[in-house]
């Protein structure tokens, strides 16, 4: 298994550098053709969302489409596939950042009942409380 860094996903989806895009696409194809799994961590997904939204001004709808595509792609593995799908769904309808919902999913998986936060955008969101 090979871990994937954020910059590979950015190049693949943004295609702002043709040479690097082709290099990344060929790398993905080689690994997938060899049936080698590619691991994408929560941190990489959070960075990807941040870069796409802040650096490239992608819309939330476009980012959700990309996250859904990634989460359903054969050959990719994640820290928690179910938690990722729940975080993507919550991000689609919620007021928080994608990272907020990843944090919530990991906390729930660790046995937490709630997540204390000062983030006003999360007020009233399931699982988040004020300290």
N, C-alpha and C positions, 0 to 999 in steps of 0.2 A: 504494500500500500504506500502511496505517495501523498503527502500533504500538499495542499494548494495554497499559495499566498494570494492576498487580495489583488495584487497588481496583475496576475494572470487573468482573473475574472474581469477586472476593469478593461484590460486590453481586448478580451474576447467579446464583451458586450458593447463597448464604446467604439471600438474599431477606429480609434483616432491615430493609430500608428500602424499602417498596413503591414510593414515588415514584422513587427512584434505580434500583431494579430495572427498572421500566417504561422509564425513560430509557435504560438500558444495553441492554435487549432491543430497543427501537426502533432504537437506534444500530447494533447488530449486524445487525438485519434490513435496514436501509437499505444498509449496506455490502455485505452478502452479496447482496442483490437487485441491486445495481449491479455485482456480480461483482468487487468490490474485495477483494483479499486483506488479511487481518488478521494481523499479525506478533506472536508471543508469544515473548519472549526466555527464555533459561534462568533469568535472574535473576528474572523475573516468576513463573515456575513455582515456583522455590524459595521465593520470598516467599509465594506462594499456599499452598503446603504448610505453611509455618510458621504463617501466620495461621489456616488451617483447624484445624491440630492444637493450637496453643497458645492462640489467641484464642477459637476456637469449639468446641474439644474434640471435633472430628470424629474418628471412628475411622480407623485406618490403612486398613481395608477401604473405607470411604467415600471417603477421599482417593484411593486407587488407582482406584476407579470413576470419580471425577471426572477424574483425569489420563488415564485410558484414553479417556474420552469426548472430552476436549479433543484428544488426539493423533489421533483418528480423524475429527474434524469437518472437513467440507469448507469451504474458504475460509480455513482457518487455516494459517499457515506458521510454521516453527520454525527455529532455528539448525541443527539436525540432526534430522530426523524419525526416522531409524533410531536414532541415539544416544538420543533421547528414549524411544522404545519400549523399548530395552534398559535404560535407567535405571529406567523404571517397573516393568519385570519384576523387576529386581534388588531394587528397593525392596520389592516385594511379598514376596520370600522372604528378604531379607537383614536384618541387624541394624543397618545404618547408616541415617542420615537420607537423604532423597531427594537433598539437595544433594551428599552424598558420591558417589552414583552418577552424578550429572551431572558432577561433577568428574572422576571416573574415565573416563567416556565422552569428554569433551573432551580429556583427557590422552592417551588411546589414539588418538584421531583426530589428535592433534598428533605422533604417533609415539613416545610414551612406552611403555615396556614395563611399568612399574609406578609406583605412587604411594606415596611415603613419607608415613606419618602416625603420629601419637602416639595416635590415637583407638583405644582398646581395643576398642570395639564392632566395629571392622573387622578385628580379628585373625583371620586365617584366611580372610578374604574374598578372592576372586580379584582379583588386581591390586594389592592393598594390602600394603605391607611396613612393618616398623618401621625407623626410621632407624638 
